[in-house]
Amino acid sequence: MALKHAQPLEVIDLHATDETRGTAVSSSLLKTPHLQLMRVVLAAGHALPEHHVPGEITIQCLSGEADVVTPSRTCRLASGTLVMLPAAEPHRVQAHLDTLLLVTVLHP
């Protein structure tokens, strides 16, 4: 079964609690040839291992608290804050509290 992605002009509830949007799981919300939005859910103490993506990204903290760690810097994100990473920047994400992130990826 293919992932259900939102369509242009479709309103997305980032705090949705129904099973289709994945209350406690990460999900891809929208994907076009140039843009992808992902809802990333991390429990306190959990992490995304180091990785990189080809395009620029933003990581916005909707709730909770997490560190975005790059080879040169650690950025603490709390609710209402975001950070932008250059294309191909290696990074990992470590949650300190139960955390909800909105990740935007620009595809080159």
C-alpha positions as a Markdown table, in Angstrom:
| # | Residue | x | y | z |
|---|---|---|---|---|
| 1 | Met | 0.0 | 0.0 | 0.0 |
| 2 | Ala | 1.4 | 3.4 | -1.0 |
| 3 | Leu | 1.8 | 6.2 | 1.5 |
| 4 | Lys | -1.0 | 8.7 | 1.4 |
| 5 | His | 0.5 | 12.1 | 0.8 |
| 6 | Ala | -1.4 | 15.4 | 1.0 |
| 7 | Gln | -2.3 | 17.1 | -2.3 |
| 8 | Pro | -1.7 | 20.7 | -3.1 |
| 9 | Leu | -4.1 | 23.0 | -1.2 |
| 10 | Glu | -5.0 | 20.2 | 1.2 |
| 11 | Val | -4.8 | 21.3 | 4.9 |
| 12 | Ile | -2.5 | 19.2 | 7.0 |
| 13 | Asp | -3.1 | 18.9 | 10.8 |
| 14 | Leu | 0.4 | 18.5 | 12.2 |
| 15 | His | -1.0 | 17.5 | 15.6 |
| 16 | Ala | -3.4 | 14.9 | 14.2 |
| 17 | Thr | -4.1 | 12.0 | 16.6 |
| 18 | Asp | -5.8 | 9.6 | 14.2 |
| 19 | Glu | -4.2 | 6.4 | 13.0 |
| 20 | Thr | -4.0 | 7.5 | 9.3 |
| 21 | Arg | -1.5 | 10.2 | 10.2 |
| 22 | Gly | 0.3 | 8.1 | 12.8 |
| 23 | Thr | -0.1 | 9.5 | 16.3 |
| 24 | Ala | 3.1 | 7.9 | 17.6 |
| 25 | Val | 5.0 | 7.3 | 14.4 |
| 26 | Ser | 6.8 | 9.4 | 11.9 |
| 27 | Ser | 5.2 | 9.8 | 8.5 |
| 28 | Ser | 5.7 | 11.5 | 5.2 |
| 29 | Leu | 3.0 | 14.2 | 4.8 |
| 30 | Leu | 3.6 | 15.6 | 1.4 |
| 31 | Lys | 6.0 | 14.8 | -1.5 |
| 32 | Thr | 6.5 | 16.5 | -4.8 |
| 33 | Pro | 9.4 | 16.4 | -7.2 |
| 34 | His | 11.0 | 19.4 | -5.3 |
| 35 | Leu | 9.7 | 19.3 | -1.8 |
| 36 | Gln | 9.0 | 16.8 | 1.0 |
| 37 | Leu | 7.4 | 17.4 | 4.4 |
| 38 | Met | 7.8 | 14.8 | 7.2 |
| 39 | Arg | 6.3 | 14.6 | 10.6 |
| 40 | Val | 9.0 | 13.0 | 12.9 |
| 41 | Val | 8.0 | 11.6 | 16.3 |
| 42 | Leu | 10.8 | 10.8 | 18.7 |
| 43 | Ala | 10.3 | 9.5 | 22.3 |
| 44 | Ala | 12.4 | 10.9 | 25.0 |
| 45 | Gly | 15.9 | 9.5 | 24.8 |
| 46 | His | 15.5 | 8.2 | 21.3 |
| 47 | Ala | 17.6 | 9.4 | 18.3 |
| 48 | Leu | 17.8 | 9.4 | 14.5 |
| 49 | Pro | 21.3 | 8.1 | 13.6 |
| 50 | Glu | 23.6 | 10.3 | 11.6 |
| 51 | His | 22.6 | 10.7 | 8.0 |
| 52 | His | 22.4 | 13.4 | 5.3 |
| 53 | Val | 20.1 | 14.3 | 2.4 |
| 54 | Pro | 21.0 | 15.8 | -0.9 |
| 55 | Gly | 18.9 | 19.0 | -0.5 |
| 56 | Glu | 18.6 | 21.8 | 2.1 |
| 57 | Ile | 16.4 | 21.0 | 5.0 |
| 58 | Thr | 14.6 | 22.7 | 7.9 |
| 59 | Ile | 13.9 | 21.0 | 11.2 |
| 60 | Gln | 11.1 | 22.7 | 13.2 |
| 61 | Cys | 10.3 | 21.6 | 16.7 |
| 62 | Leu | 6.5 | 21.6 | 17.2 |
| 63 | Ser | 6.7 | 20.1 | 20.7 |
| 64 | Gly | 9.3 | 18.7 | 23.0 |
| 65 | Glu | 13.0 | 19.3 | 23.0 |
| 66 | Ala | 15.8 | 17.8 | 20.8 |
| 67 | Asp | 19.4 | 18.4 | 19.7 |
| 68 | Val | 20.3 | 18.5 | 16.0 |
| 69 | Val | 24.0 | 17.5 | 16.0 |
| 70 | Thr | 26.3 | 18.2 | 13.1 |
| 71 | Pro | 30.1 | 17.8 | 12.9 |
| 72 | Ser | 30.6 | 21.4 | 13.7 |
| 73 | Arg | 27.7 | 22.3 | 16.0 |
| 74 | Thr | 24.9 | 21.2 | 18.3 |
| 75 | Cys | 21.6 | 23.1 | 18.0 |
| 76 | Arg | 19.0 | 22.7 | 20.8 |
| 77 | Leu | 15.5 | 22.9 | 19.5 |
| 78 | Ala | 12.5 | 23.6 | 21.7 |
| 79 | Ser | 8.9 | 24.1 | 20.8 |
| 80 | Gly | 8.5 | 26.9 | 18.3 |
| 81 | Thr | 12.1 | 26.9 | 17.1 |
| 82 | Leu | 13.7 | 25.7 | 13.9 |
| 83 | Val | 17.1 | 25.2 | 12.2 |
| 84 | Met | 18.2 | 25.1 | 8.6 |
| 85 | Leu | 20.9 | 22.7 | 7.4 |
| 86 | Pro | 22.8 | 23.0 | 4.1 |
| 87 | Ala | 22.5 | 20.3 | 1.5 |
| 88 | Ala | 24.4 | 17.1 | 2.3 |
| 89 | Glu | 25.2 | 18.3 | 5.9 |
| 90 | Pro | 25.7 | 15.2 | 8.1 |
| 91 | His | 23.4 | 15.3 | 11.1 |
| 92 | Arg | 21.7 | 13.3 | 13.8 |
| 93 | Val | 18.8 | 14.2 | 16.1 |
| 94 | Gln | 18.6 | 13.3 | 19.8 |
| 95 | Ala | 15.3 | 13.8 | 21.7 |
| 96 | His | 15.5 | 14.9 | 25.3 |
| 97 | Leu | 11.7 | 14.9 | 25.8 |
| 98 | Asp | 8.9 | 13.3 | 23.7 |
| 99 | Thr | 9.3 | 15.4 | 20.6 |
| 100 | Leu | 7.4 | 16.2 | 17.4 |
| 101 | Leu | 9.3 | 17.7 | 14.5 |
| 102 | Leu | 8.3 | 19.0 | 11.1 |
| 103 | Val | 11.1 | 18.3 | 8.6 |
| 104 | Thr | 11.1 | 20.1 | 5.2 |
| 105 | Val | 13.4 | 18.8 | 2.5 |
| 106 | Leu | 14.1 | 20.6 | -0.7 |
| 107 | His | 15.0 | 18.2 | -3.5 |
| 108 | Pro | 17.6 | 19.6 | -5.9 |
